[in-house]
């Protein structure tokens, strides 16, 4: 069985920290970090935008 989990984080530094911990704990076999994601979402009753890593 394969499971794919997608999360966004505020930047590459946070992404690397999470990736390293997941690999050290052996709960992930491979982690890909993609940068420069433009996220659009509802926040406090309006559409907001953020630059994130994925």
DAQUI-V441567 format. One record per run of one state. SS is the DSSP state (H for helix, E for strand, - for the rest). FROM is the first residue (numbers start at 1). TO is the last residue. If there is no record, write none. Layout:
ss: (SS,SS)
from: (FROM,FROM)
to: (TO,TO)
This chain:
ss: (-,E,-,H,-,E,-,E,-)
from: (1,9,10,12,25,37,44,46,54)
to: (8,9,11,24,36,43,45,53,54)
